[in-house]
Every structure is written in structure tokens, then in C-alpha cells.
């Protein structure tokens, strides 16, 4: 204990000096770095002057083929564990496809349901901490949100099963199945099977399976994740899952290709509703990605290069946090094997104080509460760290300041 | 009259021969031809290997700048008569931006309104014949549709004014202000001023100004069209209009850039709602278009090349229709100076018969009724002809068959 007291005293004096000469550092956003984006530079020039037809001879410059190019659907299908026919492509944002699906559910209902979700006071289960834009979209469409814990110990699957079974207003669950944002947790095979097979009071229950980080490892190898569509089929619930994915953090963050997938009934339903708002996605950009990657193995090799760039970034976060906070109970944090974030929990009721202190020393953190529905972290303890974007020295300095702020604010 | 009798008799015998040896021709869709698409081939290669920053040095490969690149907003602003700040860019589909705006109005309401449109049994005025996807979107969102005539004589503005003034459920009007789809009509300055100034029972009335063909002339020069935002401002109704546009038939049909525009209040409102469903549009494709065009004059020169390709296509339609149907009252049709269609009215109650007859001879026409809400042409007379896509000889042959079918079906 003397050791910790000493550590805190030193931190206080160090933090005073930090605040006297504030820096200007930003670790708020899960953005790829310029070096990561450079890995995809060839995408800018990969199409030759007369390269605009896909393998079947379709002129990708014109309207048509609203589901997207079959070769690219197959590529996404391989990565997302879906048959080619089970994939419909979108433009640069899988969030938009989630909005399309959820809007259609709210306004019109889904296969196997009894009507529009807006008529049934619908709720979605929201694992927290989670992705702010999932929650923002849900709230915007008038769908209620029920928190489910997905802390450092993983998903609270018992609560999911209990709530889904007992309340027919619970229409689904948001999940980032692999390297979850922000805790980095990957669902186990058993958990996926349980989600696929569990009894739900709502016959039209949906797993919103946002596989945003399906190929985004930091470690040498990828975590495996269960084939959710297959698990749903085997459990007799083939329509239970909507799958989403994109190349947003694979190639260019805002100029990639996205995909929706699921059972034949879900795909037909999605196609119908999406077709009302667009003639079809950008097939030239699909062709560009096809030429750039070649196939799914091309994506996998490419992601190894990303991992090489990301590993030192995540390592420095672990090293600095461990140096300052290790062995104490000032904070707990994740050690993700993939994805874009480190999730840190302070002692309850301290996150906002840490945020303010870091700001005084010039470090911008993701707003406290951003990882919870409506920005409300009921325990005021979660801080999301985004290590990918800043140069390594700046990242190290920012985490030094964060750790010092935690020592100051979580020690009394 | 003897002349016409003879003409019809000859047509019947000719048509029998046509049906005996049916062709396989398609004039259903307003798609650009391969030659038109070739005009934009440089778009595939216009970005160099390290050309990914805009004029302010923003890295277009990453997230950020959700309104789109300022230089491209300025370019669209010049073409659509909007200030740069009054433009927000989208991806490849302006229809998607219309869906975003109309969804937000239905679910949340608009600036100056008293709540979500879905709570007020909202209707939109729908000039007919019109664009099927406007009607499909409106219907999909649960908004009612009231037909307004925009036949060969132009828009029935008196009915618009009367209905808008007297019924607060009427929340807006769909308009393609220039070279309207399908009649080719361009609104006059007086009509635009009247629409901007008219009294509306709904305080949150909106003109959905889909300027899809703003630069799409067939004649040597462009029709002028009034500055609608300015007209609305001068009339004291600055928030009355939402402007939409895209490069869909300027560069590649499915791989262009789209734009939403309007007053500061409408832009802020649109930005907020659109921000829920996407991190932002594809800025690399915006940069590509900027490099390809340079500026708005670059777009105008480019569209002259389109016009040169389109002119013979539209001329052959006029020539063949005039040859067979001229001087009679079998049908009336438009002679557009721009846009993508010729609109033809048969005698009442005959369009479906003509459609079926043309199909027997192997010519696919746009389904009868497609240009009306819910596919219902109450007079069964409108046929939309799309002359842009087929090779000239095939187009000529298809129009020969159509004209012959009309002579057969509209002469008793």
C-alpha cells in the first residue's frame, strides 16, 4: 500500500507539471492512420482505362445488378461465412445498411413477424459498452434500448436469454461478434449457438450481427468466430440473423464497399426495401476492390500488413498502462487481439473526472458515456481508447497523461 | 379521312408481318448508352498514385468532412444555383438523399413544422405522368399521393395552388423542374415564383425539387430554369425547397456523386438526420469527379458531348412517329429539348392495348401506368419512350413497331 501511496504522490506532482504545459493530443476516434491507408494506395489506380466489365461482361458503369457484382458478393460471402446468394452489397457504409434494415423493420416489419416494429413498442438489447452509432440509430428510429453487460468478462448471455424469452417487445440484439467495439471480446462458439437457439418471446427476433472487425486482427492470427447463419439454420431459426460487414477499415475508411447478408427470406426482404431508395450501389468501386484484392485470401494478406502497423500502437498502450497502473485497482482495461479499441474501466464514478483532468493536460478522450445508449454510462466508469491514428510517440505521451490522470482521480 | 383509313389498313397488314417475325428490342429504361459512358472513361484513371488530398489538404481516404469536399460542394452549388454552404454531398444516388429527407420528415418532422408528417396524414402532390421512383418512395413511407396534371401543356399550377392553400395535409410537391421525366417540360420563371410564393395551408410545405436533368440538354443550348432557392427567399419562404441533383447521367450511371441543398435550416436539419446513418459519403469519388471536370464549365462542355450523342436518338423518334402518326389524332407526344424521355399519349383507354401489341411484335415498353402513383394511369393512355440506350437502327425499328401498333390499336 505504501508503494501505491508513493506512486499516487509522484503522479500528482507529475500531473501538475503536465497541466502547466498542456499538449494537444487526440485519442478519441477509431480512425486508421495514414500508414494504414497507404497500404491501399493501389486502389486509386488499379483500374485500367478500359477496365469496367465484371467477369460476366456486365458494364459496371451503367445501372443494373442491384445486388452488386457476383464476384464481390462471393468474396464478402467467404469472409462473412455466407453463401454468395446470401449477400447484397452496399456503398461505403455498413451503418447505412443497418439503417436500411432497421428502418424497414420499424416501418414495415420483417419476415416471420406480425407487423411493423413501431406498432409493438420494440426494444433492442444493447451490449454495453458498445458502439455509439448503433445506439444513435436505434434511438433515432424510436426503438427502445435495454443495456446488457459486455464488460471485460464477456457477454452476459444469461440476461440475454432471460430477457429475450420473457418479453415479446425485445425484438433483437446488437452484436459486434468479433473484437467487439470497444471491449475487443469475441463471442465463443457456445455463445453463438446459444444466441441462435434461445427461445424468444418475439417470433421475429433478430441478431444484428455487425461483423465490423471480421478480419481486423492485431495478433499474428485471427480469432475464429462461429458461422452464425449456419448456427441459426441448425437451430431451426434461419431468419434470426442479419449480417453486416464492410471494407471501411480494410481499404479506405470512407470509400469502401459494404454488405448485408442472411437467409433467403431476409435477403429478399432487404432487397425489396433497399430497392425503394436506390437504383443500386457503386459497382465501379466494387470492381476496383475486386481487382485490388483478387480474392478473400488477398484480403487476409492485406490485413496482416494492417496488423503489423497496429501491433506497436496497441503494445504501447498496454505497456504504459501497466507501468503506471499495474498491480493496483485504479482501473481495469482490455488487452484486445483485434479491432480498434482498448476499453478501460475506472473505479465507479470516476470516468468523468478522469476525462476532465486529461483535457486539462491537453488530451482529448472519447466523451464519457459515448459507449452507452443516450450517452449515459450509469456507473460513470468506461473510457474508450483509440490507439490506431496518432503517431506512436504522441500516443505514448497521451497514454502517459491518461494513466497519470487516473492515478490522481481514482486514488481517493 | 380516307387517307387515315388507308394508313391504318396498311399498318394492320404491316403489323401482322411484324408479329409473325418478332424482334427483341427494349426501350423501357432511361439508361445512358455505352457511347455516353465512354465520354467519362478518364474518370477510371484520373487519380494519380498519390492524389488523395483535396485543396485544403484533407486526406480523402479517411473519415471526416461529412458534408463532402468544399470544392465539389461549390461545383454542385454553381450548377444547382445554391451557395456552397447550402450543399451537402451524397454517394451515387440522389434518390437515396430524397429517401433520407422524406424519411426524416415522416419520422421527425421538418424545420417550421409542428411534428412528424406521419402524425398528420401527409400527402404529396404528384405531377403525372412522373418518375415512378418518386411515387414508390412516397408510398413506401406511408405518405399519400395526389395526382396533378403535367401533360403536354405543362404543369396545372392552378390546381397546385388551390390544393396547397386549402388542405393542410398537403405537405409538398414532387417536381422535376427541368426536362421533366417523362414529359420534358421545364418550369417557367413565373411558375417557379408562383410555387415559391403561394399560400400553403401547411406551414411546413416543401417543394421536392429533383433537378435530375439540370445540365442534360439535347438541343444545342440548355433551357434556363429559375433559381428556386432565391425565389423562395424573395417570397419570404426560404425553407420551402429541398434541392436534389446528381451526376448519375453525367458520368457513370451508378458510380457518381449526388447532392442535397437548401436553406441553412434545411441543410442543418438534413445533416443531423443523415449523420445518423453514415459517417459520410465517398470523398475519393468526389475528388475523382473534381479532377475529371475541373469546374462547372467542365461539366457543361462534357454535357455538350452527351447532347451530340443524344440528338440523333431523339430525332429518329420524332421522325418515325411523325411519319406514321403525324396529322392524325391517334397519339400526341412531346418534343423534349433535354432529359431522357419522350412521353406519348394514346387515345384514352388504349395504352395497355398498345403495350400488349408491341410486346407481341417483340418490343418491350415501360409498363403502362409506371409513370403514375401505384402504377395506375387513370386514363390508360401514357407511354414513356426511352430513346437513349439502344443502337440507332434498333431504336428506329422499335419506334416503327410502336407507331404501327398505335395505328392498329387507336384507330377504331
Interface residues (C-beta under 8 A of the other chain):
Chain A: X29 X31 X32 X34 X37 X40 X41 X42 X44 X45 X47 X48 X49 X50 X51 X52 X59 X60 X61 X62 X63 X64 X91 X92 X93 X95 X96 X99 X103 X107 X133 X136 X137 X140 X141 X142 X248 X252 X253 X254 X255 X273 X276 X277 X278 X279 X280 X281 X282 X283 X284 X285
Chain B: X29 X31 X32 X34 X37 X40 X41 X42 X44 X45 X47 X48 X49 X50 X51 X52 X59 X60 X61 X62 X63 X64 X91 X92 X93 X95 X96 X99 X103 X107 X133 X136 X137 X140 X141 X142 X248 X252 X253 X254 X255 X273 X276 X277 X278 X279 X280 X281 X282 X283 X284 X285
